[in-house]
Amino acid sequence: LAHAVTGHPSMFGLLLEPRVEKPRAYRDAIGSNLDLFEEIALQMLDLGVEIETDPREPFFMCEAHSEQDIDETLNKFNDAVKKAKR
């Protein structure tokens, strides 16, 4: 799945199927696959992980997140992507 990660490592964004290789502006974000991101976010909610349905809203990480938290979230994200692409 083509994607771009933007922002700072502890406060980052994720754009799916972006039209530009290195998104830098608002128009770059709206040029990504917003519908797929929203569907993945809804699937994540079903799996117990709440994320914004708008890819312009960042993800936040901090020292309170353990390796186990990160692994669990990534595994659920992987499952959500599979479900959303069906």
C-alpha positions as CSV (number, residue, x, y, z in Angstrom):
1,L,0.0,0.0,0.0
2,A,1.6,3.2,-1.1
3,H,1.9,5.7,1.8
4,A,3.8,8.7,3.2
5,V,4.6,9.4,6.8
6,T,4.7,13.1,7.6
7,G,5.7,15.2,10.7
8,H,7.8,14.5,13.7
9,P,8.4,11.0,14.9
10,S,6.3,11.5,18.1
11,M,3.5,13.4,16.3
12,F,3.1,12.1,12.8
13,G,0.6,11.8,10.0
14,L,-0.1,9.0,7.6
15,L,-1.3,9.5,4.0
16,L,-2.4,6.6,1.9
17,E,-1.8,6.5,-1.8
18,P,-0.5,10.1,-1.9
19,R,-0.2,11.9,-5.3
20,V,3.2,13.3,-4.4
21,E,6.2,11.5,-3.0
22,K,7.0,14.0,-0.2
23,P,3.8,15.7,0.9
24,R,4.4,19.1,2.4
25,A,1.1,21.1,2.2
26,Y,-2.6,20.8,2.8
27,R,-3.4,20.1,-0.8
28,D,-1.0,17.1,-0.7
29,A,-3.1,15.6,2.2
30,I,-6.4,16.0,0.4
31,G,-4.8,14.4,-2.7
32,S,-4.4,11.1,-0.8
33,N,-6.9,8.3,-0.6
34,L,-9.2,9.8,2.1
35,D,-11.9,7.2,1.7
36,L,-9.5,4.3,2.3
37,F,-8.0,6.1,5.4
38,E,-11.5,6.6,6.8
39,E,-12.4,2.9,6.2
40,I,-9.2,1.8,8.0
41,A,-9.9,4.2,10.9
42,L,-13.4,2.7,11.2
43,Q,-12.0,-0.9,11.1
44,M,-9.5,0.2,13.8
45,L,-12.3,1.4,16.0
46,D,-14.0,-2.0,15.6
47,L,-10.7,-3.5,16.8
48,G,-10.6,-1.3,19.9
49,V,-8.1,1.4,18.7
50,E,-9.5,4.9,18.3
51,I,-7.9,7.0,15.6
52,E,-9.2,10.0,13.7
53,T,-10.9,9.4,10.4
54,D,-9.2,12.4,8.9
55,P,-5.6,11.8,7.9
56,R,-4.7,15.5,8.6
57,E,-5.0,14.7,12.3
58,P,-1.7,13.4,13.7
59,F,-1.0,10.3,15.6
60,F,0.7,10.8,19.0
61,M,3.4,8.7,20.7
62,C,5.0,9.2,24.0
63,E,7.2,7.4,26.6
64,A,4.1,5.8,28.1
65,H,3.6,3.6,25.1
66,S,5.4,0.3,25.5
67,E,6.8,-1.9,22.8
68,Q,3.8,-4.2,23.4
69,D,1.4,-1.3,22.9
70,I,3.1,-0.4,19.6
71,D,3.2,-4.0,18.4
72,E,-0.5,-4.5,19.3
73,T,-1.5,-1.3,17.5
74,L,0.5,-2.2,14.4
75,N,-1.0,-5.7,14.3
76,K,-4.5,-4.3,14.5
77,F,-3.6,-1.7,11.8
78,N,-2.5,-4.5,9.6
79,D,-5.8,-6.3,10.2
80,A,-7.7,-3.2,9.6
81,V,-6.0,-2.6,6.2
82,K,-6.8,-6.1,5.1
83,K,-10.5,-5.7,6.1
84,A,-10.7,-2.3,4.4
85,K,-9.2,-3.5,1.2
86,R,-11.8,-6.3,0.8
